[in-house]
Amino acid sequence: MNPILTVAAKELRDGLRNRWIMAITLIFALLSLGLAYFGAAAAGRVGFTSLDTTLISLASLAIFIVPLIALLLAYHTIVGEEEQGTLLLLLTYPLGRTQLLVGKFLGHAGIIAISSLLGFGIAGVVMALFSTQSTPKELVGAYSYFILSVMLLGLVFVAFAHLISVIVNEKSRAAGLALLVWFLFVLIFDLVLLGLLVATEGRIGAEIFPYLLLLNPTDIFRLANLASFEATQVHAGLATIAAPELLSPVFLLFALTLWILLPFALACWLFSRRQA
């Protein structure tokens, strides 16, 4: 078997043995079902609401939990092997450093993909069965796109986790840096942009602010899932200032893919130059 696939299969087995797949699937399923059913409780009613409202709520939830889960899943990829003393052993096998990292990434990608498909898919099936406000065709199309974008968002932060694991030499530091990355992209980045907009009253750099959203993968994910809905103007925050040319679904998925490739390519390069 190809060495990369061997490593990927081992990571998947570890995910099953350590119940990562089960835990992530349950988290996604329970939170998405709860949000879909009780999302309108503040308005005095419960039940499955319209598709756009449900997806907006689920996307807002995914921005917080998916990056964190992806970082926790993979932040110890290399540094953990190093602390356990197994990295040197792995490197004695007929396995290149890049092959090792690619295999681990594919294994973690499989965990994210399976968990996202099952967890959010369960919620989608339930909504299709009990929701009367959306046709099955509408639900399948929009929800499939949502699940695909969730997978890509998770892989972005898996790539960041691999990069973190390569550049540090202690597992505790990797954990701290992973949390810092989560805070930076999920919370701090948007606050900084909003602060600049308020401080300049929208006069300075207003023409470039929409494109600055591309510097944050969570904002790209938000745009991908919210920009086409009318309710976006209320719920999407910074997405409301996005330029129209940024709202192409294909372009936004391509941008998320670049956010996966760039940090992972950097991780592979650094790991290949690193002294064992």
C-alpha positions in Angstrom: 0.0 0.0 0.0 1.1 3.6 -0.7 2.9 5.0 2.4 0.7 8.0 2.4 -2.5 5.9 2.4 -1.0 3.7 5.1 -0.5 6.7 7.4 -3.9 8.1 6.5 -5.6 4.8 7.3 -3.8 4.7 10.7 -5.0 8.2 11.6 -8.6 7.2 10.7 -8.3 4.1 12.8 -7.0 6.2 15.7 -9.9 8.6 15.2 -12.3 5.6 15.5 -10.5 4.1 18.5 -10.3 7.4 20.3 -14.0 8.1 19.5 -13.1 11.4 17.7 -15.4 10.6 14.8 -18.3 9.7 17.1 -17.8 12.7 19.4 -17.6 15.2 16.6 -20.5 13.7 14.8 -22.7 13.8 17.9 -21.6 17.5 18.5 -22.5 18.5 15.0 -25.8 16.6 15.0 -27.1 17.7 18.4 -26.2 21.3 18.0 -27.5 21.6 14.4 -30.8 19.8 15.3 -31.2 21.9 18.5 -30.5 25.1 16.6 -32.7 24.2 13.7 -35.7 23.3 16.0 -35.3 25.9 18.7 -33.7 28.7 16.7 -37.0 30.7 16.6 -37.7 30.3 20.4 -36.8 34.0 20.9 -39.8 34.9 18.7 -42.1 32.7 20.8 -42.2 29.6 18.6 -40.4 26.3 18.1 -40.1 24.1 15.1 -38.2 24.0 11.9 -38.1 27.4 10.3 -37.3 28.5 6.7 -34.2 27.1 5.0 -32.3 30.4 4.8 -32.8 31.2 8.5 -31.7 27.7 9.5 -28.6 27.8 7.4 -27.6 31.3 8.6 -27.9 30.0 12.2 -26.0 26.9 11.4 -23.2 28.8 9.6 -22.9 31.2 12.5 -22.6 28.2 14.9 -20.1 26.4 12.6 -17.7 29.4 12.5 -17.1 29.0 16.3 -17.1 25.2 16.7 -15.6 23.8 13.5 -12.2 25.6 13.6 -11.8 24.8 17.3 -12.5 21.1 16.8 -10.2 20.9 13.8 -7.4 22.6 15.8 -7.9 20.3 18.8 -7.9 17.3 16.5 -4.5 17.9 14.9 -2.4 20.4 16.8 -0.2 17.6 18.3 0.3 15.8 14.9 4.1 16.1 14.8 5.1 17.5 18.2 3.1 14.8 19.9 5.0 12.1 18.0 8.2 13.9 18.9 7.4 14.1 22.7 6.4 10.4 22.7 9.7 9.4 21.0 8.0 7.8 18.0 8.9 10.5 15.4 12.4 9.2 15.0 11.1 5.7 14.6 8.6 6.7 11.9 11.4 8.5 10.0 13.5 5.3 9.9 10.8 3.7 7.8 10.8 4.1 4.0 8.6 7.1 4.4 9.5 10.7 3.4 8.7 13.6 5.8 6.3 15.1 3.3 4.6 11.7 2.8 4.2 11.4 6.6 2.6 14.8 6.9 0.4 14.4 3.9 -0.8 11.0 5.2 -1.6 12.5 8.6 -3.4 15.4 7.0 -5.5 13.0 4.8 -6.4 11.0 7.9 -7.5 14.1 9.8 -9.4 15.3 6.7 -11.2 12.0 6.6 -12.3 12.4 10.2 -13.6 16.0 9.5 -15.3 14.9 6.3 -17.0 11.9 7.8 -18.1 13.7 11.0 -19.4 16.7 9.0 -21.3 14.5 6.5 -22.9 12.4 9.2 -23.5 15.1 11.9 -24.9 17.8 9.7 -26.4 15.2 7.3 -28.5 13.7 10.1 -29.9 17.2 10.8 -30.6 17.7 7.1 -32.5 14.4 6.9 -34.6 15.3 9.9 -35.4 18.8 8.5 -36.3 17.2 5.1 -38.8 14.9 6.9 -40.4 17.5 9.2 -39.9 20.9 7.6 -42.8 22.2 5.5 -41.2 25.5 4.5 -38.6 24.1 2.0 -38.9 21.7 -0.8 -36.6 18.6 -0.8 -34.8 20.0 -3.9 -34.0 23.3 -2.3 -32.9 21.6 0.9 -30.6 19.1 -0.8 -28.9 21.8 -3.0 -28.3 24.4 -0.3 -27.5 22.0 2.5 -25.0 20.0 0.4 -23.2 23.3 -0.4 -23.2 24.1 3.4 -21.7 20.7 4.3 -19.0 21.1 1.6 -18.1 24.5 2.9 -18.0 23.2 6.5 -15.6 20.4 5.4 -13.3 23.0 3.7 -13.4 25.3 6.7 -12.4 22.4 9.0 -9.6 21.5 6.6 -8.3 25.0 6.7 -7.7 24.8 10.5 -6.4 21.2 10.2 -3.8 22.7 7.9 -3.0 25.4 10.5 -2.8 22.7 13.2 -0.2 20.8 11.2 1.8 24.0 10.7 1.7 24.8 14.4 2.8 21.2 15.2 5.8 21.6 12.9 7.1 24.9 14.2 6.9 24.2 18.0 8.8 21.7 20.1 6.4 21.3 23.0 2.9 20.0 23.0 1.7 22.6 25.5 3.0 25.4 23.3 1.2 23.9 20.3 -2.1 23.9 22.3 -1.6 27.5 23.3 -0.8 28.6 19.8 -3.8 26.7 18.4 -6.1 28.6 20.8 -4.4 31.9 19.7 -5.1 31.0 16.0 -8.7 30.3 16.9 -9.1 33.7 18.7 -7.4 35.5 15.9 -9.5 34.3 13.0 -12.8 33.7 14.8 -13.0 36.8 17.1 -10.1 39.3 16.8 -9.9 39.8 13.0 -13.5 40.9 12.6 -13.3 43.1 15.7 -10.3 44.9 14.3 -12.0 45.5 10.9 -15.1 46.8 12.5 -13.1 49.0 14.8 -11.3 50.5 11.8 -14.5 51.0 10.0 -16.0 52.8 13.0 -12.9 54.8 13.7 -12.6 56.1 10.2 -16.4 56.4 9.7 -16.1 54.4 6.6 -14.1 57.0 4.8 -10.5 55.5 4.8 -9.9 52.5 2.8 -13.6 51.7 2.3 -12.9 50.4 -1.2 -10.4 47.8 0.1 -12.3 46.7 3.2 -14.5 44.1 1.3 -11.4 42.4 0.0 -9.8 42.3 3.4 -12.5 39.7 4.3 -10.5 37.3 2.1 -7.7 37.4 4.6 -9.9 35.5 7.1 -11.1 32.0 6.1 -14.0 32.2 8.6 -15.2 35.4 6.8 -15.0 33.5 3.5 -17.1 30.7 4.9 -19.6 33.3 6.2 -19.8 34.9 2.8 -20.2 31.5 1.1 -23.2 30.6 3.2 -24.9 33.9 4.0 -24.4 36.3 1.2 -27.2 34.9 -1.0 -29.9 35.2 1.6 -31.9 38.3 2.4 -31.5 37.8 6.1 -27.8 38.2 5.6 -28.2 42.0 5.9 -29.2 41.4 9.6 -27.0 38.5 10.6 -23.8 38.5 8.5 -22.0 41.4 10.1 -19.0 42.2 7.9 -20.5 40.2 5.1 -22.7 43.1 4.4 -19.8 45.2 3.1 -18.6 42.5 0.7 -18.1 43.5 -3.0 -20.6 41.8 -5.3 -17.8 40.1 -7.2 -16.8 38.3 -4.0 -20.2 36.5 -3.8 -19.6 33.8 -6.4 -20.0 30.4 -4.7 -17.3 28.9 -6.9 -14.8 31.7 -6.2 -15.4 31.5 -2.4 -14.9 27.7 -2.3 -11.7 28.2 -4.4 -10.6 30.9 -1.8 -11.2 28.4 1.0 -9.2 25.8 -0.9 -6.2 28.2 -1.2 -6.4 28.7 2.6 -6.0 24.9 3.0 -3.1 24.6 0.5 -0.9 27.6 1.6 -0.4 26.8 5.3 -0.1 23.1 4.6 2.5 23.6 1.9 4.4 25.8 4.3 4.2 23.1 7.0 5.5 20.5 4.5 8.4 22.8 3.6 9.4 23.6 7.1 9.1 19.9 8.2 11.3 18.8 5.3 14.0 21.3 6.4 13.7 20.6 10.1 16.4 18.7 11.9 15.2 15.4 13.3 
